[in-house]
Amino acid sequence: MIAILDYGLGNIKSFVNIYKRLGINVSIAHKESDLDNVSKLILPGVGHFDYAMKKFSDSGMREKTSDLVMNAKVPVLGICVGMQMLANKSEEGVLEGLGWVDAVVNKFDASKLTHTTRLPHMGWNDVQPTKTNNLFESLELQSRFYFLHSYFFSCHNSDDVLAESSYGIKFSCAINHGNVYGVQFHPEKSHHFGIQLLKNFANI
């Protein structure tokens, strides 16, 4: 059973609808007891880093989720701010991240961007896998996904990077460390590319 962590942020219904169409068992976790007997977790997120961290902590699910991920090794997929929460910290806030991946979250340098609308990075962009991984199985070498963010994930260990995209600079848009996965883009808004990626995560 895949559990979508609902702590008040993210496109919960979109994930549920996709998995139901795929015939994959999915549930919505609102509280700690909803996390019993789950095989995978999805941590969505939108908005400000500190606000998301506080909402997750206040949900009552953070401790159980951390135990499942770090001790039981349940696969987890962080999405958008949910990916950024996997890091140690973010330039966007002062609260500590979950620290499940040795990384920090940095803000794009707007002076290096040539786009008319500099920040946020919004819209469709190419995603280039940097290594073979089940998360990108059956996806073209340059798939396109929908982005909406002003901060990017910076891994201290380059081996944790799964895919890159470009917006003024190349940045990590998908990562994997053990059972911890993260994508900066929104698969639930990325049509068949995103549906395939969510299906792949279910099969990991």
Protein Blocks (a to p, Z undefined) as FASTA:
>chain_A
ZZdddehiajfklmmmmmmmnopacdddfbfklmgoiabdcdddedjfklmmmmmmmnop
mmmmmmmmmmnopacddehjlmmmmmmbdfkbmbdceklagcddddddfklpcbfblbdc
edjdddddfbdcfklgoiafbdcdddddfbdcddfblklpmbdcdehiacdfbdcehjac
cdfbdfklnojmlmmmmmmmmmZZ
